[in-house]
Amino acid sequence: MFSMTDVFLVVGITIAFTVLLCLYRAVRGPGVFNQVAAVNVIGTKVIVLLVAIGYIFERPMFVDIALLYAALNFVGTLVIAKYLERGEICSA
Amino acid sequence: MFSIIDIVATILMVGGLFFMITGAIGLLRLPDFYTRLHATGKCDTLGEVLLILGCMVYQGWSFVSVKLFFLMFFIFMANPVGTHAIMKAAYYTGLKPWKKGEPRM
């Protein structure tokens, strides 16, 4: 019979497939803004993928890594957006 | 066997997967940068909130569930802010929105 581990396995495989779909836009996207948006979307999908991997391995402490990755992805997106808008990261 | 809590968690996670697949298809198929962010900015946020809510229901009352709640709250706040920052940067650097009849960008 199925167990809940199989449900989390299906969730993880589907999220990995959507990451592959977004990877096309991250590589071929016309212009740098499409690429930045696609990388941001991939980063936010990977957070949920980490949580699912933690439940597949029955070790839910992967949530700590997911929290850290969420903070890093948010700050990275903001810094890249400010750099593309102003041409510099920090004005003196 | 599946209990009631497992079935509720599975329904929540399947709903989240539907929204994430919809967001990915929108990122691939829509004609413009702004419309692509319109697709992903909402679908990804709702899909991830539903998926992490399913994990919280499966976990029950524990310390990991509190951490999952903080993760969900942070995504719910931070993901629209990041989308808005990218879109504002693209608008101020002069990227024109797509109009009907023009070729796809």
N, CA and C atoms of all chains as a GROMACS GRO file, in nm:
protein
  591
    1MET      N    1   0.084  -0.121   0.000
    1MET     CA    2   0.000   0.000   0.000
    1MET      C    3   0.087   0.125   0.000
    2PHE      N    4   0.022   0.234  -0.035
    2PHE     CA    5   0.094   0.360  -0.032
    2PHE      C    6   0.108   0.410   0.111
    3SER      N    7   0.213   0.487   0.133
    3SER     CA    8   0.228   0.555   0.262
    3SER      C    9   0.248   0.703   0.234
    4MET      N   10   0.262   0.780   0.340
    4MET     CA   11   0.277   0.924   0.320
    4MET      C   12   0.411   0.959   0.259
    5THR      N   13   0.511   0.870   0.273
    5THR     CA   14   0.641   0.896   0.210
    5THR      C   15   0.627   0.900   0.058
    6ASP      N   16   0.537   0.813   0.004
    6ASP     CA   17   0.516   0.815  -0.142
    6ASP      C   18   0.451   0.946  -0.187
    7VAL      N   19   0.362   1.000  -0.103
    7VAL     CA   20   0.299   1.129  -0.137
    7VAL      C   21   0.405   1.239  -0.142
    8PHE      N   22   0.495   1.240  -0.042
    8PHE     CA   23   0.601   1.342  -0.045
    8PHE      C   24   0.697   1.319  -0.160
    9LEU      N   25   0.715   1.192  -0.200
    9LEU     CA   26   0.803   1.163  -0.315
    9LEU      C   27   0.741   1.219  -0.444
   10VAL      N   28   0.610   1.203  -0.461
   10VAL     CA   29   0.542   1.258  -0.579
   10VAL      C   30   0.550   1.411  -0.579
   11VAL      N   31   0.532   1.471  -0.461
   11VAL     CA   32   0.542   1.618  -0.450
   11VAL      C   33   0.681   1.666  -0.490
   12GLY      N   34   0.785   1.597  -0.440
   12GLY     CA   35   0.921   1.638  -0.473
   12GLY      C   36   0.954   1.623  -0.620
   13ILE      N   37   0.909   1.512  -0.682
   13ILE     CA   38   0.938   1.491  -0.824
   13ILE      C   39   0.865   1.595  -0.910
   14THR      N   40   0.741   1.630  -0.872
   14THR     CA   41   0.667   1.730  -0.949
   14THR      C   42   0.731   1.868  -0.938
   15ILE      N   43   0.778   1.902  -0.817
   15ILE     CA   44   0.844   2.032  -0.802
   15ILE      C   45   0.973   2.036  -0.882
   16ALA      N   46   1.046   1.924  -0.886
   16ALA     CA   47   1.169   1.920  -0.967
   16ALA      C   48   1.136   1.937  -1.115
   17PHE      N   49   1.023   1.881  -1.160
   17PHE     CA   50   0.983   1.898  -1.299
   17PHE      C   51   0.949   2.045  -1.330
   18THR      N   52   0.880   2.114  -1.238
   18THR     CA   53   0.851   2.256  -1.261
   18THR      C   54   0.977   2.340  -1.258
   19VAL      N   55   1.076   2.298  -1.178
   19VAL     CA   56   1.205   2.369  -1.180
   19VAL      C   57   1.270   2.356  -1.317
   20LEU      N   58   1.257   2.235  -1.378
   20LEU     CA   59   1.312   2.218  -1.513
   20LEU      C   60   1.241   2.308  -1.613
   21LEU      N   61   1.108   2.323  -1.599
   21LEU     CA   62   1.035   2.412  -1.690
   21LEU      C   63   1.083   2.556  -1.675
   22CYS      N   64   1.107   2.600  -1.549
   22CYS     CA   65   1.152   2.738  -1.528
   22CYS      C   66   1.295   2.757  -1.572
   23LEU      N   67   1.374   2.648  -1.578
   23LEU     CA   68   1.514   2.660  -1.617
   23LEU      C   69   1.528   2.703  -1.762
   24TYR      N   70   1.427   2.670  -1.846
   24TYR     CA   71   1.431   2.717  -1.985
   24TYR      C   72   1.428   2.869  -1.989
   25ARG      N   73   1.339   2.930  -1.908
   25ARG     CA   74   1.330   3.076  -1.907
   25ARG      C   75   1.454   3.138  -1.844
   26ALA      N   76   1.518   3.068  -1.751
   26ALA     CA   77   1.637   3.122  -1.687
   26ALA      C   78   1.757   3.120  -1.781
   27VAL      N   79   1.759   3.027  -1.879
   27VAL     CA   80   1.873   3.020  -1.971
   27VAL      C   81   1.846   3.102  -2.096
   28ARG      N   82   1.729   3.085  -2.159
   28ARG     CA   83   1.701   3.144  -2.289
   28ARG      C   84   1.625   3.275  -2.283
   29GLY      N   85   1.582   3.320  -2.164
   29GLY     CA   86   1.492   3.433  -2.155
   29GLY      C   87   1.548   3.559  -2.218
   30PRO      N   88   1.469   3.629  -2.300
   30PRO     CA   89   1.523   3.750  -2.364
   30PRO      C   90   1.540   3.862  -2.262
   31GLY      N   91   1.662   3.902  -2.241
   31GLY     CA   92   1.688   4.011  -2.147
   31GLY      C   93   1.720   3.958  -2.009
   32VAL      N   94   1.786   4.045  -1.931
   32VAL     CA   95   1.833   4.001  -1.799
   32VAL      C   96   1.719   3.995  -1.698
   33PHE      N   97   1.612   4.071  -1.719
   33PHE     CA   98   1.505   4.072  -1.619
   33PHE      C   99   1.428   3.941  -1.617
   34ASN      N  100   1.408   3.882  -1.738
   34ASN     CA  101   1.343   3.751  -1.741
   34ASN      C  102   1.427   3.647  -1.667
   35GLN      N  103   1.559   3.656  -1.684
   35GLN     CA  104   1.646   3.560  -1.617
   35GLN      C  105   1.642   3.577  -1.466
   36VAL      N  106   1.643   3.703  -1.420
   36VAL     CA  107   1.638   3.727  -1.275
   36VAL      C  108   1.506   3.678  -1.217
   37ALA      N  109   1.395   3.702  -1.288
   37ALA     CA  110   1.265   3.657  -1.240
   37ALA      C  111   1.259   3.504  -1.234
   38ALA      N  112   1.315   3.437  -1.336
   38ALA     CA  113   1.312   3.291  -1.338
   38ALA      C  114   1.399   3.234  -1.226
   39VAL      N  115   1.514   3.298  -1.199
   39VAL     CA  116   1.600   3.248  -1.090
   39VAL      C  117   1.533   3.267  -0.955
   40ASN      N  118   1.460   3.378  -0.939
   40ASN     CA  119   1.385   3.400  -0.815
   40ASN      C  120   1.278   3.294  -0.796
   41VAL      N  121   1.208   3.260  -0.905
   41VAL     CA  122   1.103   3.157  -0.897
   41VAL      C  123   1.163   3.021  -0.864
   42ILE      N  124   1.278   2.988  -0.926
   42ILE     CA  125   1.344   2.860  -0.896
   42ILE      C  126   1.387   2.855  -0.749
   43GLY      N  127   1.438   2.968  -0.698
   43GLY     CA  128   1.480   2.971  -0.558
   43GLY      C  129   1.366   2.948  -0.462
   44THR      N  130   1.249   3.006  -0.493
   44THR     CA  131   1.136   2.985  -0.404
   44THR      C  132   1.077   2.845  -0.418
   45LYS      N  133   1.094   2.782  -0.535
   45LYS     CA  134   1.047   2.643  -0.546
   45LYS      C  135   1.139   2.548  -0.470
   46VAL      N  136   1.267   2.579  -0.468
   46VAL     CA  137   1.364   2.491  -0.401
   46VAL      C  138   1.340   2.487  -0.249
   47ILE      N  139   1.283   2.596  -0.193
   47ILE     CA  140   1.251   2.596  -0.049
   47ILE      C  141   1.154   2.484  -0.016
   48VAL      N  142   1.046   2.474  -0.098
   48VAL     CA  143   0.946   2.370  -0.072
   48VAL      C  144   1.004   2.232  -0.104
   49LEU      N  145   1.093   2.226  -0.202
   49LEU     CA  146   1.159   2.099  -0.235
   49LEU      C  147   1.243   2.050  -0.118
   50LEU      N  148   1.310   2.144  -0.046
   50LEU     CA  149   1.388   2.104   0.071
   50LEU      C  150   1.299   2.049   0.181
   51VAL      N  151   1.183   2.111   0.202
   51VAL     CA  152   1.092   2.060   0.305
   51VAL      C  153   1.043   1.920   0.269
   52ALA      N  154   1.011   1.900   0.139
   52ALA     CA  155   0.965   1.767   0.096
   52ALA      C  156   1.076   1.663   0.111
   53ILE      N  157   1.201   1.701   0.080
   53ILE     CA  158   1.312   1.608   0.096
   53ILE      C  159   1.332   1.570   0.242
   54GLY      N  160   1.312   1.667   0.333
   54GLY     CA  161   1.319   1.638   0.475
   54GLY      C  162   1.217   1.536   0.519
   55TYR      N  163   1.095   1.542   0.462
   55TYR     CA  164   0.995   1.442   0.500
   55TYR      C  165   1.018   1.308   0.431
   56ILE      N  166   1.080   1.308   0.310
   56ILE     CA  167   1.111   1.180   0.245
   56ILE      C  168   1.215   1.103   0.327
   57PHE      N  169   1.318   1.174   0.375
   57PHE     CA  170   1.420   1.109   0.455
   57PHE      C  171   1.382   1.093   0.601
   58GLU      N  172   1.258   1.136   0.637
   58GLU     CA  173   1.207   1.130   0.774
   58GLU      C  174   1.301   1.201   0.872
   59ARG      N  175   1.348   1.315   0.828
   59ARG     CA  176   1.438   1.392   0.913
   59ARG      C  177   1.399   1.539   0.897
   60PRO      N  178   1.297   1.588   0.968
   60PRO     CA  179   1.241   1.720   0.938
   60PRO      C  180   1.329   1.837   0.977
   61MET      N  181   1.453   1.813   1.019
   61MET     CA  182   1.541   1.925   1.049
   61MET      C  183   1.591   1.996   0.923
   62PHE      N  184   1.548   1.947   0.806
   62PHE     CA  185   1.578   2.019   0.682
   62PHE      C  186   1.507   2.154   0.677
   63VAL      N  187   1.409   2.176   0.766
   63VAL     CA  188   1.335   2.302   0.770
   63VAL      C  189   1.427   2.418   0.805
   64ASP      N  190   1.530   2.392   0.887
   64ASP     CA  191   1.626   2.498   0.920
   64ASP      C  192   1.699   2.547   0.796
   65ILE      N  193   1.742   2.451   0.712
   65ILE     CA  194   1.811   2.487   0.588
   65ILE      C  195   1.716   2.564   0.496
   66ALA      N  196   1.588   2.524   0.496
   66ALA     CA  197   1.490   2.592   0.411
   66ALA      C  198   1.469   2.736   0.456
   67LEU      N  199   1.465   2.758   0.590
   67LEU     CA  200   1.451   2.896   0.641
   67LEU      C  201   1.569   2.982   0.599
   68LEU      N  202   1.690   2.929   0.615
   68LEU     CA  203   1.811   3.004   0.577
   68LEU      C  204   1.811   3.034   0.428
   69TYR      N  205   1.767   2.936   0.347
   69TYR     CA  206   1.767   2.955   0.203
   69TYR      C  207   1.664   3.058   0.161
   70ALA      N  208   1.552   3.064   0.234
   70ALA     CA  209   1.449   3.164   0.202
   70ALA      C  210   1.503   3.305   0.226
   71ALA      N  211   1.573   3.325   0.339
   71ALA     CA  212   1.628   3.457   0.369
   71ALA      C  213   1.733   3.496   0.266
   72LEU      N  214   1.822   3.401   0.229
   72LEU     CA  215   1.928   3.432   0.132
   72LEU      C  216   1.869   3.465  -0.005
   73ASN      N  217   1.765   3.392  -0.045
   73ASN     CA  218   1.705   3.415  -0.176
   73ASN      C  219   1.637   3.551  -0.182
   74PHE      N  220   1.571   3.590  -0.073
   74PHE     CA  221   1.503   3.720  -0.068
   74PHE      C  222   1.602   3.835  -0.077
   75VAL      N  223   1.710   3.826   0.003
   75VAL     CA  224   1.809   3.934   0.002
   75VAL      C  225   1.880   3.942  -0.133
   76GLY      N  226   1.911   3.825  -0.192
   76GLY     CA  227   1.977   3.825  -0.322
   76GLY      C  228   1.892   3.887  -0.431
   77THR      N  229   1.762   3.857  -0.429
   77THR     CA  230   1.673   3.915  -0.528
   77THR      C  231   1.665   4.066  -0.514
   78LEU      N  232   1.654   4.115  -0.389
   78LEU     CA  233   1.646   4.260  -0.368
   78LEU      C  234   1.773   4.329  -0.414
   79VAL      N  235   1.891   4.269  -0.384
   79VAL     CA  236   2.018   4.333  -0.420
   79VAL      C  237   2.033   4.339  -0.573
   80ILE      N  238   1.995   4.229  -0.641
   80ILE     CA  239   2.007   4.228  -0.787
   80ILE      C  240   1.911   4.329  -0.850
   81ALA      N  241   1.790   4.342  -0.793
   81ALA     CA  242   1.693   4.438  -0.847
   81ALA      C  243   1.743   4.580  -0.829
   82LYS      N  244   1.800   4.612  -0.712
   82LYS     CA  245   1.851   4.748  -0.689
   82LYS      C  246   1.970   4.776  -0.780
   83TYR      N  247   2.054   4.673  -0.801
   83TYR     CA  248   2.170   4.695  -0.888
   83TYR      C  249   2.126   4.721  -1.031
   84LEU      N  250   2.027   4.648  -1.079
   84LEU     CA  251   1.982   4.669  -1.216
   84LEU      C  252   1.908   4.802  -1.231
   85GLU      N  253   1.849   4.851  -1.123
   85GLU     CA  254   1.774   4.977  -1.132
   85GLU      C  255   1.867   5.098  -1.130
   86ARG      N  256   1.968   5.097  -1.040
   86ARG     CA  257   2.050   5.216  -1.021
   86ARG      C  258   2.186   5.208  -1.088
   87GLY      N  259   2.233   5.086  -1.119
   87GLY     CA  260   2.368   5.073  -1.171
   87GLY      C  261   2.473   5.064  -1.063
   88GLU      N  262   2.431   5.069  -0.936
   88GLU     CA  263   2.525   5.053  -0.825
   88GLU      C  264   2.448   4.993  -0.708
   89ILE      N  265   2.521   4.929  -0.617
   89ILE     CA  266   2.451   4.863  -0.507
   89ILE      C  267   2.427   4.960  -0.393
   90CYS      N  268   2.532   5.035  -0.356
   90CYS     CA  269   2.521   5.124  -0.241
   90CYS      C  270   2.576   5.260  -0.280
   91SER      N  271   2.495   5.366  -0.264
   91SER     CA  272   2.543   5.499  -0.296
   91SER      C  273   2.611   5.557  -0.173
   92ALA      N  274   2.728   5.617  -0.193
   92ALA     CA  275   2.808   5.667  -0.082
   92ALA      C  276   2.746   5.791  -0.017
   93MET      N  277  -0.213   0.268   0.684
   93MET     CA  278  -0.331   0.324   0.616
   93MET      C  279  -0.338   0.475   0.637
   94PHE      N  280  -0.419   0.538   0.554
   94PHE     CA  281  -0.433   0.682   0.564
   94PHE      C  282  -0.537   0.717   0.670
   95SER      N  283  -0.502   0.813   0.752
   95SER     CA  284  -0.599   0.865   0.848
   95SER      C  285  -0.660   0.992   0.789
   96ILE      N  286  -0.749   1.056   0.866
   96ILE     CA  287  -0.815   1.178   0.818
   96ILE      C  288  -0.713   1.289   0.798
   97ILE      N  289  -0.615   1.298   0.892
   97ILE     CA  290  -0.514   1.404   0.884
   97ILE      C  291  -0.428   1.387   0.760
   98ASP      N  292  -0.394   1.261   0.725
   98ASP     CA  293  -0.315   1.237   0.604
   98ASP      C  294  -0.392   1.276   0.479
   99ILE      N  295  -0.522   1.248   0.477
   99ILE     CA  296  -0.601   1.282   0.359
   99ILE      C  297  -0.612   1.433   0.342
  100VAL      N  298  -0.633   1.505   0.454
  100VAL     CA  299  -0.641   1.652   0.447
  100VAL      C  300  -0.508   1.711   0.400
  101ALA      N  301  -0.396   1.658   0.453
  101ALA     CA  302  -0.265   1.707   0.412
  101ALA      C  303  -0.240   1.679   0.264
  102THR      N  304  -0.283   1.560   0.216
  102THR     CA  305  -0.262   1.528   0.074
  102THR      C  306  -0.344   1.620  -0.016
  103ILE      N  307  -0.468   1.651   0.025
  103ILE     CA  308  -0.550   1.742  -0.056
  103ILE      C  309  -0.488   1.880  -0.062
  104LEU      N  310  -0.438   1.930   0.052
  104LEU     CA  311  -0.373   2.062   0.053
  104LEU      C  312  -0.249   2.062  -0.036
  105MET      N  313  -0.170   1.954  -0.030
  105MET     CA  314  -0.046   1.953  -0.110
  105MET      C  315  -0.076   1.937  -0.259
  106VAL      N  316  -0.182   1.864  -0.294
  106VAL     CA  317  -0.217   1.854  -0.436
  106VAL      C  318  -0.264   1.989  -0.490
  107GLY      N  319  -0.339   2.065  -0.408
  107GLY     CA  320  -0.378   2.200  -0.448
  107GLY      C  321  -0.257   2.290  -0.469
  108GLY      N  322  -0.160   2.280  -0.380
  108GLY     CA  323  -0.038   2.359  -0.396
  108GLY      C  324   0.038   2.322  -0.522
  109LEU      N  325   0.042   2.191  -0.554
  109LEU     CA  326   0.112   2.148  -0.676
  109LEU      C  327   0.041   2.201  -0.800
  110PHE      N  328  -0.092   2.205  -0.798
  110PHE     CA  329  -0.167   2.261  -0.911
  110PHE      C  330  -0.128   2.407  -0.936
  111PHE      N  331  -0.121   2.487  -0.827
  111PHE     CA  332  -0.086   2.627  -0.846
  111PHE      C  333   0.058   2.643  -0.893
  112MET      N  334   0.151   2.557  -0.844
  112MET     CA  335   0.291   2.571  -0.887
  112MET      C  336   0.308   2.533  -1.033
  113ILE      N  337   0.236   2.430  -1.080
  113ILE     CA  338   0.245   2.393  -1.221
  113ILE      C  339   0.186   2.502  -1.309
  114THR      N  340   0.074   2.563  -1.261
  114THR     CA  341   0.014   2.673  -1.336
  114THR      C  342   0.111   2.791  -1.348
  115GLY      N  343   0.181   2.823  -1.239
  115GLY     CA  344   0.278   2.932  -1.243
  115GLY      C  345   0.393   2.903  -1.339
  116ALA      N  346   0.439   2.778  -1.342
  116ALA     CA  347   0.550   2.743  -1.432
  116ALA      C  348   0.507   2.752  -1.578
  117ILE      N  349   0.383   2.707  -1.608
  117ILE     CA  350   0.334   2.716  -1.746
  117ILE      C  351   0.316   2.862  -1.787
  118GLY      N  352   0.268   2.946  -1.691
  118GLY     CA  353   0.255   3.088  -1.720
  118GLY      C  354   0.389   3.154  -1.746
  119LEU      N  355   0.492   3.113  -1.670
  119LEU     CA  356   0.626   3.168  -1.693
  119LEU      C  357   0.678   3.129  -1.831
  120LEU      N  358   0.639   3.013  -1.881
  120LEU     CA  359   0.686   2.972  -2.013
  120LEU      C  360   0.606   3.036  -2.125
  121ARG      N  361   0.474   3.047  -2.112
  121ARG     CA  362   0.388   3.071  -2.226
  121ARG      C  363   0.349   3.216  -2.247
  122LEU      N  364   0.349   3.300  -2.143
  122LEU     CA  365   0.294   3.435  -2.158
  122LEU      C  366   0.390   3.524  -2.238
  123PRO      N  367   0.341   3.628  -2.303
  123PRO     CA  368   0.420   3.695  -2.406
  123PRO      C  369   0.519   3.800  -2.355
  124ASP      N  370   0.514   3.839  -2.229
  124ASP     CA  371   0.586   3.958  -2.188
  124ASP      C  372   0.647   3.936  -2.050
  125PHE      N  373   0.742   4.023  -2.014
  125PHE     CA  374   0.804   4.014  -1.881
  125PHE      C  375   0.702   4.042  -1.771
  126TYR      N  376   0.621   4.146  -1.789
  126TYR     CA  377   0.526   4.184  -1.684
  126TYR      C  378   0.418   4.079  -1.666
  127THR      N  379   0.370   4.023  -1.778
  127THR     CA  380   0.267   3.920  -1.765
  127THR      C  381   0.324   3.793  -1.705
  128ARG      N  382   0.452   3.764  -1.734
  128ARG     CA  383   0.513   3.646  -1.672
  128ARG      C  384   0.523   3.662  -1.521
  129LEU      N  385   0.564   3.784  -1.476
  129LEU     CA  386   0.570   3.803  -1.332
  129LEU      C  387   0.432   3.806  -1.271
  130HIS      N  388   0.332   3.850  -1.348
  130HIS     CA  389   0.194   3.845  -1.299
  130HIS      C  390   0.151   3.701  -1.273
  131ALA      N  391   0.198   3.609  -1.359
  131ALA     CA  392   0.162   3.469  -1.338
  131ALA      C  393   0.234   3.411  -1.217
  132THR      N  394   0.368   3.433  -1.210
  132THR     CA  395   0.443   3.363  -1.106
  132THR      C  396   0.430   3.427  -0.970
  133GLY      N  397   0.411   3.560  -0.965
  133GLY     CA  398   0.411   3.627  -0.836
  133GLY      C  399   0.297   3.583  -0.747
  134LYS      N  400   0.183   3.549  -0.807
  134LYS     CA  401   0.070   3.505  -0.725
  134LYS      C  402   0.063   3.354  -0.713
  135CYS      N  403   0.085   3.282  -0.825
  135CYS     CA  404   0.069   3.137  -0.822
  135CYS      C  405   0.174   3.072  -0.733
  136ASP      N  406   0.299   3.121  -0.738
  136ASP     CA  407   0.402   3.058  -0.656
  136ASP      C  408   0.376   3.082  -0.508
  137THR      N  409   0.335   3.206  -0.472
  137THR     CA  410   0.311   3.235  -0.331
  137THR      C  411   0.201   3.146  -0.275
  138LEU      N  412   0.089   3.139  -0.348
  138LEU     CA  413  -0.023   3.058  -0.297
  138LEU      C  414   0.011   2.910  -0.297
  139GLY      N  415   0.084   2.863  -0.400
  139GLY     CA  416   0.119   2.722  -0.405
  139GLY      C  417   0.210   2.681  -0.291
  140GLU      N  418   0.309   2.766  -0.260
  140GLU     CA  419   0.400   2.729  -0.152
  140GLU      C  420   0.333   2.738  -0.017
  141VAL      N  421   0.244   2.837   0.001
  141VAL     CA  422   0.173   2.846   0.128
  141VAL      C  423   0.085   2.722   0.148
  142LEU      N  424   0.020   2.675   0.040
  142LEU     CA  425  -0.064   2.555   0.052
  142LEU      C  426   0.021   2.430   0.080
  143LEU      N  427   0.137   2.420   0.013
  143LEU     CA  428   0.223   2.302   0.036
  143LEU      C  429   0.276   2.297   0.179
  144ILE      N  430   0.322   2.412   0.230
  144ILE     CA  431   0.377   2.413   0.366
  144ILE      C  432   0.265   2.396   0.468
  145LEU      N  433   0.142   2.444   0.435
  145LEU     CA  434   0.028   2.420   0.522
  145LEU      C  435  -0.006   2.271   0.528
  146GLY      N  436   0.008   2.202   0.416
  146GLY     CA  437  -0.012   2.057   0.416
  146GLY      C  438   0.091   1.986   0.503
  147CYS      N  439   0.218   2.031   0.496
  147CYS     CA  440   0.322   1.972   0.580
  147CYS      C  441   0.293   1.998   0.728
  148MET      N  442   0.240   2.120   0.760
  148MET     CA  443   0.206   2.151   0.899
  148MET      C  444   0.094   2.061   0.950
  149VAL      N  445  -0.007   2.036   0.865
  149VAL     CA  446  -0.118   1.949   0.906
  149VAL      C  447  -0.068   1.807   0.928
  150TYR      N  448   0.025   1.761   0.842
  150TYR     CA  449   0.081   1.626   0.858
  150TYR      C  450   0.166   1.616   0.982
  151GLN      N  451   0.237   1.724   1.016
  151GLN     CA  452   0.330   1.719   1.130
  151GLN      C  453   0.257   1.721   1.262
  152GLY      N  454   0.149   1.797   1.273
  152GLY     CA  455   0.080   1.808   1.401
  152GLY      C  456   0.145   1.914   1.489
  153TRP      N  457   0.108   1.913   1.618
  153TRP     CA  458   0.162   2.014   1.710
  153TRP      C  459   0.302   1.973   1.755
  154SER      N  460   0.404   2.042   1.703
  154SER     CA  461   0.540   2.016   1.750
  154SER      C  462   0.625   2.139   1.719
  155PHE      N  463   0.752   2.128   1.750
  155PHE     CA  464   0.843   2.241   1.730
  155PHE      C  465   0.870   2.262   1.582
  156VAL      N  466   0.875   2.153   1.505
  156VAL     CA  467   0.897   2.163   1.360
  156VAL      C  468   0.780   2.235   1.294
  157SER      N  469   0.660   2.215   1.348
  157SER     CA  470   0.542   2.282   1.292
  157SER      C  471   0.551   2.433   1.312
  158VAL      N  472   0.607   2.477   1.424
  158VAL     CA  473   0.625   2.620   1.447
  158VAL      C  474   0.724   2.678   1.347
  159LYS      N  475   0.831   2.600   1.322
  159LYS     CA  476   0.930   2.647   1.223
  159LYS      C  477   0.868   2.655   1.084
  160LEU      N  478   0.784   2.557   1.051
  160LEU     CA  479   0.715   2.561   0.921
  160LEU      C  480   0.621   2.681   0.912
  161PHE      N  481   0.559   2.718   1.026
  161PHE     CA  482   0.473   2.836   1.024
  161PHE      C  483   0.554   2.962   0.999
  162PHE      N  484   0.672   2.972   1.062
  162PHE     CA  485   0.757   3.089   1.038
  162PHE      C  486   0.802   3.095   0.892
  163LEU      N  487   0.836   2.978   0.836
  163LEU     CA  488   0.877   2.972   0.695
  163LEU      C  489   0.763   3.018   0.604
  164MET      N  490   0.641   2.973   0.633
  164MET     CA  491   0.525   3.011   0.552
  164MET      C  492   0.497   3.160   0.562
  165PHE      N  493   0.507   3.214   0.684
  165PHE     CA  494   0.483   3.356   0.703
  165PHE      C  495   0.588   3.440   0.630
  166PHE      N  496   0.715   3.394   0.635
  166PHE     CA  497   0.821   3.469   0.568
  166PHE      C  498   0.802   3.468   0.417
  167ILE      N  499   0.765   3.351   0.361
  167ILE     CA  500   0.740   3.344   0.216
  167ILE      C  501   0.621   3.432   0.179
  168PHE      N  502   0.519   3.430   0.263
  168PHE     CA  503   0.398   3.508   0.235
  168PHE      C  504   0.428   3.657   0.235
  169MET      N  505   0.528   3.702   0.316
  169MET     CA  506   0.565   3.843   0.315
  169MET      C  507   0.668   3.875   0.208
  170ALA      N  508   0.768   3.788   0.190
  170ALA     CA  509   0.886   3.824   0.112
  170ALA      C  510   0.870   3.805  -0.037
  171ASN      N  511   0.789   3.706  -0.078
  171ASN     CA  512   0.781   3.676  -0.221
  171ASN      C  513   0.715   3.788  -0.303
  172PRO      N  514   0.604   3.849  -0.257
  172PRO     CA  515   0.551   3.963  -0.332
  172PRO      C  516   0.644   4.084  -0.331
  173VAL      N  517   0.721   4.102  -0.222
  173VAL     CA  518   0.814   4.215  -0.217
  173VAL      C  519   0.924   4.199  -0.322
  174GLY      N  520   0.976   4.077  -0.335
  174GLY     CA  521   1.080   4.053  -0.437
  174GLY      C  522   1.027   4.072  -0.578
  175THR      N  523   0.905   4.023  -0.603
  175THR     CA  524   0.844   4.041  -0.734
  175THR      C  525   0.825   4.189  -0.766
  176HIS      N  526   0.779   4.266  -0.665
  176HIS     CA  527   0.759   4.409  -0.685
  176HIS      C  528   0.890   4.481  -0.712
  177ALA      N  529   0.998   4.438  -0.644
  177ALA     CA  530   1.128   4.504  -0.664
  177ALA      C  531   1.180   4.481  -0.805
  178ILE      N  532   1.168   4.357  -0.854
  178ILE     CA  533   1.215   4.329  -0.991
  178ILE      C  534   1.132   4.407  -1.092
  179MET      N  535   1.000   4.412  -1.070
  179MET     CA  536   0.913   4.479  -1.166
  179MET      C  537   0.937   4.629  -1.168
  180LYS      N  538   0.963   4.688  -1.050
  180LYS     CA  539   0.989   4.832  -1.044
  180LYS      C  540   1.122   4.864  -1.112
  181ALA      N  541   1.222   4.777  -1.092
  181ALA     CA  542   1.351   4.800  -1.158
  181ALA      C  543   1.336   4.792  -1.309
  182ALA      N  544   1.257   4.696  -1.359
  182ALA     CA  545   1.238   4.684  -1.504
  182ALA      C  546   1.162   4.804  -1.558
  183TYR      N  547   1.066   4.857  -1.482
  183TYR     CA  548   0.986   4.970  -1.532
  183TYR      C  549   1.070   5.097  -1.535
  184TYR      N  550   1.156   5.119  -1.434
  184TYR     CA  551   1.234   5.241  -1.430
  184TYR      C  552   1.350   5.239  -1.528
  185THR      N  553   1.392   5.121  -1.572
  185THR     CA  554   1.497   5.119  -1.673
  185THR      C  555   1.439   5.120  -1.813
  186GLY      N  556   1.308   5.132  -1.828
  186GLY     CA  557   1.251   5.161  -1.959
  186GLY      C  558   1.210   5.040  -2.039
  187LEU      N  559   1.171   4.931  -1.975
  187LEU     CA  560   1.121   4.816  -2.048
  187LEU      C  561   0.972   4.839  -2.078
  188LYS      N  562   0.938   4.840  -2.208
  188LYS     CA  563   0.801   4.873  -2.245
  188LYS      C  564   0.710   4.751  -2.227
  189PRO      N  565   0.587   4.773  -2.180
  189PRO     CA  566   0.492   4.661  -2.174
  189PRO      C  567   0.447   4.618  -2.313
  190TRP      N  568   0.408   4.492  -2.324
  190TRP     CA  569   0.366   4.433  -2.449
  190TRP      C  570   0.224   4.476  -2.480
  191LYS      N  571   0.197   4.509  -2.607
  191LYS     CA  572   0.061   4.541  -2.649
  191LYS      C  573   0.013   4.438  -2.749
  192LYS      N  574  -0.118   4.428  -2.765
  192LYS     CA  575  -0.176   4.325  -2.850
  192LYS      C  576  -0.142   4.353  -2.996
  193GLY      N  577  -0.095   4.251  -3.068
  193GLY     CA  578  -0.058   4.268  -3.207
  193GLY      C  579   0.091   4.272  -3.229
  194GLU      N  580   0.167   4.308  -3.124
  194GLU     CA  581   0.312   4.309  -3.137
  194GLU      C  582   0.365   4.165  -3.129
  195PRO      N  583   0.486   4.142  -3.182
  195PRO     CA  584   0.543   4.007  -3.168
  195PRO      C  585   0.580   3.979  -3.024
  196ARG      N  586   0.585   3.848  -2.991
  196ARG     CA  587   0.618   3.808  -2.855
  196ARG      C  588   0.763   3.837  -2.821
  197MET      N  589   0.785   3.885  -2.699
  197MET     CA  590   0.922   3.913  -2.658
  197MET      C  591   0.979   3.794  -2.581
   0.00000   0.00000   0.00000
